């Protein structure tokens, strides 16, 4: 049975007003998160011989094959730009969703002209994937069988390992994108902070080859925006501060991203020649250069920051700060060697690591942010760390690695101890 309630005409406008008020309150109380759709392409780029200072006999002076990411737009899948190492810096906001459409173009080069010559027609080709440690998502690992010698064979399963299988190994921490295919990877709701996005497939090789980049997630208090379709960070300048995290103690005027990595030329040659995964013959047979099956003998010869080694013509990172202003240093280690970043003659305030701000709980139960004052800090492989600095004078401030990872053995042997770049501080 239906019951009808008749509202007199004189009361209808009051009921309608009340309903509209409730609707406005509900809409006003709802927070609509944004979805960031980035299109990337995993591809190849070559570093010409001699580009890294024409190194001496300790470092073969040869073309180096790199893998990297090309930026193809935000939700447009348009024409891709050049492949870069590291990949493009991606921006997003706290609470948002991040979609990365990844196209796998890790195929041996076939063109005879242009930016990519046919120097490595036998290059190893592999499926690839993406992961961002510290951001919420659902992963689908790829499991492969191994033979009695421990050499990976075919794919057994994707996602959960088959019940009772205790011998299969993980080839990829996330669902793979095959050669010439496009996969979609999603994270969210995002947490603020600094993160590495990198290959999740055969990472000891693919990340070393150059498949990595930085993701910066801003807090809701001052979000990044799309300006004419271009991801744009929140406004900050000498007189305007933005926030790295939600707390006011993380305010900054200048934002500098420093991605540390390195190059093992022998590993890159092994991939470029197509010999990676081929074991050397047993004695007394002579091994051929490039016959590698792992990174056990990993020995980098170049140490990079933002994809560049130290050179005699080193240019400083411009707009890195102003005297008495606050500069946010976002430090990310995409290499396999630990680093000890140091800014010469400058103390740093460490505020977060791996995208988590330093906090403590007071006796009354309230949570507070804090910082650690240090002259240098340890940055293990795969780690990110955020630090604030307040420069006291103008000039170029040297950034180097106290772990003594030399950027080029023939340039500064036993010299600065791994000086990588300068930060340009203006008056």
Long-range contacts (C-beta under 8 A, 24 or more apart in sequence): 31-95, 33-95, 33-96, 33-97, 33-188, 33-189, 34-93, 34-96, 34-97, 35-96, 35-97, 35-98, 35-99, 35-188, 36-74, 36-90, 36-91, 36-92, 36-96, 36-97, 36-98, 36-99, 36-231, 37-74, 37-75, 37-99, 37-101, 38-71, 38-73, 38-74, 38-75, 38-90, 38-98, 38-99, 38-100, 38-101, 39-71, 39-72, 39-73, 39-74, 39-75, 39-76, 39-77, 39-78, 39-80, 39-100, 39-101, 39-103, 40-69, 40-70, 40-71, 40-72, 40-87, 40-88, 40-100, 40-101, 40-102, 40-103, 41-69, 41-70, 41-72, 41-80, 41-83, 41-102, 41-103, 41-105, 42-67, 42-68, 42-69, 42-102, 42-103, 42-104, 42-105, 42-106, 42-128, 42-199, 42-211, 43-67, 43-68, 43-69, 43-70, 43-80, 43-83, 43-105, 43-106, 44-68, 44-83, 44-105, 44-106, 44-109, 44-116, 44-123, 45-82, 45-83, 45-84, 45-85, 45-115, 45-116, 45-210, 46-116, 46-117, 46-119, 46-120, 52-302, 52-309, 52-311, 52-408, 53-309, 53-311, 53-312, 53-408, 53-410, 53-411, 55-301, 55-408, 55-409, 55-410, 55-411, 56-409, 56-410, 58-301, 58-409, 58-410, 59-265, 59-301, 59-302, 59-408, 59-409, 59-410, 60-265, 60-269, 62-265, 62-269, 63-119, 64-263, 64-265, 64-268, 65-119, 65-120, 65-123, 65-209, 65-268, 65-269, 65-271, 65-272, 66-209, 66-210, 66-263, 66-268, 67-106, 67-206, 67-209, 67-210, 67-211, 67-271, 68-210, 68-211, 69-211, 69-213, 70-105, 72-103, 73-229, 74-226, 74-229, 74-230, 74-231, 76-229, 77-101, 82-115, 84-307, 85-210, 85-212, 85-261, 85-307, 86-210, 86-212, 86-213, 86-214, 86-259, 86-261, 86-306, 86-307, 86-334, 87-197, 87-211, 87-212, 87-213, 88-213, 89-213, 89-214, 89-215, 89-216, 89-257, 90-197, 90-213, 90-214, 90-215, 90-216, 90-231, 91-215, 91-216, 91-217, 91-218, 91-224, 91-231, 91-232, 91-233, 92-190, 92-215, 92-216, 92-217, 92-218, 92-224, 93-190, 93-192, 93-217, 93-218, 93-219, 93-220, 93-223, 93-224, 94-189, 94-190, 94-191, 94-192, 94-217, 94-218, 94-219, 94-220, 94-223, 94-246, 95-188, 95-189, 95-190, 95-220, 96-188, 96-189, 96-190, 96-217, 97-186, 97-187, 97-188, 97-189, 97-190, 98-132, 98-135, 98-186, 98-187, 98-188, 98-190, 98-215, 99-184, 99-185, 99-186, 100-130, 100-184, 100-185, 100-186, 100-197, 101-182, 101-183, 101-184, 102-128, 102-129, 102-130, 102-177, 102-182, 102-183, 102-184, 102-185, 103-177, 103-180, 103-181, 103-182, 104-128, 104-177, 104-178, 104-179, 104-180, 104-181, 104-182, 104-183, 105-179, 105-180, 106-179, 107-179, 107-180, 119-272, 120-272, 120-273, 120-274, 122-273, 122-274, 123-271, 123-272, 123-273, 123-274, 124-271, 124-272, 124-274, 124-276, 124-277, 125-179, 126-179, 126-201, 126-202, 126-206, 127-172, 127-176, 127-177, 127-178, 127-179, 127-201, 128-176, 128-177, 128-199, 128-201, 128-206, 128-211, 129-172, 129-173, 129-174, 129-175, 129-176, 129-177, 129-183, 129-185, 129-199, 129-200, 129-201, 130-174, 130-183, 130-185, 130-197, 130-198, 130-199, 130-200, 131-173, 131-174, 131-197, 131-198, 131-199, 131-200, 132-187, 132-195, 132-196, 132-197, 132-198, 132-215, 133-195, 133-196, 133-354, 133-382, 134-191, 134-193, 134-195, 134-354, 134-355, 134-356, 135-187, 135-188, 135-190, 135-191, 135-195, 135-215, 135-217, 135-355, 136-187, 136-188, 136-189, 136-190, 136-191, 137-185, 137-186, 137-187, 137-188, 139-173, 139-174, 139-175, 139-200, 140-174, 140-175, 141-170, 141-172, 141-173, 141-174, 142-170, 142-171, 142-172, 142-175, 142-176, 142-201, 143-168, 143-169, 143-170, 143-171, 144-168, 144-169, 144-170, 144-171, 151-293, 171-201, 171-202, 172-200, 172-201, 172-202, 173-200, 173-201, 173-203, 174-200, 174-201, 176-201, 190-217, 191-217, 191-355, 192-217, 192-218, 192-219, 192-244, 192-245, 192-246, 192-355, 193-217, 193-244, 193-245, 193-352, 193-354, 193-355, 193-356, 193-357, 193-384, 193-386, 194-244, 194-257, 194-330, 194-332, 194-352, 194-355, 194-384, 194-385, 194-386, 195-354, 195-355, 195-384, 196-332, 196-334, 196-382, 196-384, 198-334, 204-294, 204-295, 204-336, 205-267, 205-271, 205-276, 205-295, 207-334, 207-336, 208-262, 208-263, 208-264, 208-267, 208-295, 208-298, 208-335, 208-336, 209-267, 209-268, 209-271, 210-261, 210-307, 212-259, 212-261, 212-334, 213-259, 214-257, 214-259, 214-330, 214-332, 216-255, 216-257, 216-330, 217-355, 218-242, 218-243, 218-244, 219-243, 219-244, 219-245, 219-246, 220-246, 221-246, 238-322, 238-325, 241-326, 244-328, 244-351, 244-352, 244-357, 244-386, 245-351, 245-352, 245-357, 245-369, 247-357, 247-369, 249-351, 249-369, 249-370, 249-371, 250-328, 250-351, 250-352, 250-357, 250-369, 250-386, 250-388, 251-326, 252-326, 252-327, 252-328, 252-388, 253-321, 253-322, 253-325, 253-326, 253-327, 254-319, 254-320, 254-321, 254-322, 254-325, 254-326, 254-327, 254-328, 255-327, 255-328, 255-330, 256-317, 256-320, 256-321, 256-327, 256-328, 256-329, 256-330, 256-423, 257-306, 257-330, 257-332, 258-305, 258-306, 258-329, 258-330, 258-331, 258-332, 258-341, 258-399, 258-421, 259-305, 259-306, 259-307, 259-332, 259-334, 260-303, 260-304, 260-305, 260-331, 260-332, 260-333, 260-334, 260-335, 260-339, 260-341, 260-379, 260-401, 260-420, 261-303, 261-304, 261-305, 261-307, 261-333, 261-334, 261-335, 262-300, 262-302, 262-303, 262-304, 262-335, 262-336, 262-337, 262-405, 263-300, 263-301, 263-302, 263-304, 264-295, 264-298, 264-299, 264-300, 264-301, 265-301, 265-302, 266-290, 266-292, 266-297, 266-299, 267-292, 267-295, 267-298, 295-336, 298-336, 300-335, 300-336, 300-337, 300-405, 301-408, 301-409, 302-407, 302-408, 303-335, 303-337, 303-401, 303-405, 303-406, 303-407, 303-418, 303-420, 304-335, 304-407, 304-420, 305-399, 305-420, 305-421, 306-421, 308-421, 309-407, 309-408, 309-420, 310-407, 310-408, 310-411, 310-412, 310-416, 310-418, 310-419, 310-420, 310-421, 311-408, 311-411, 312-411, 314-421, 314-422, 315-422, 316-396, 316-421, 316-422, 316-423, 316-424, 317-421, 317-422, 317-423, 317-424, 318-424, 319-424, 319-426, 320-397, 320-423, 320-424, 320-425, 321-389, 321-391, 321-423, 321-424, 321-425, 321-426, 322-391, 322-425, 322-426, 322-427, 323-391, 323-392, 323-393, 323-394, 323-425, 323-426, 323-427, 324-390, 324-391, 324-392, 325-390, 325-391, 326-388, 326-389, 326-390, 327-388, 327-389, 327-390, 327-391, 327-423, 328-386, 328-387, 328-388, 329-386, 329-387, 329-388, 329-389, 330-384, 330-386, 331-379, 331-384, 331-385, 331-386, 331-387, 332-383, 332-384, 333-379, 333-380, 333-381, 333-382, 333-383, 333-384, 334-382, 335-381, 336-381, 337-381, 337-403, 337-405, 338-378, 338-379, 338-380, 338-381, 338-403, 339-378, 339-379, 339-401, 339-403, 339-405, 340-376, 340-377, 340-378, 340-379, 340-401, 340-402, 340-403, 341-376, 341-377, 341-379, 341-399, 341-401, 341-402, 342-375, 342-376, 342-399, 342-400, 342-401, 342-402, 343-389, 343-397, 343-398, 343-399, 343-423, 344-397, 344-398, 344-399, 344-400, 345-397, 346-375, 346-389, 346-391, 346-397, 347-373, 347-374, 347-375, 347-389, 348-373, 348-374, 348-375, 348-376, 348-377, 348-387, 348-388, 348-389, 349-373, 349-387, 349-388, 349-389, 350-374, 350-377, 350-385, 350-386, 350-387, 351-386, 351-387, 351-388, 352-385, 352-386, 353-383, 353-384, 353-385, 353-386, 354-383, 354-384, 354-385, 355-384, 376-402, 391-425, 393-425, 394-425, 394-426, 394-427, 395-424, 395-425, 396-422, 396-423, 396-424, 396-425, 397-422, 397-423, 397-424, 397-425, 398-422, 399-423
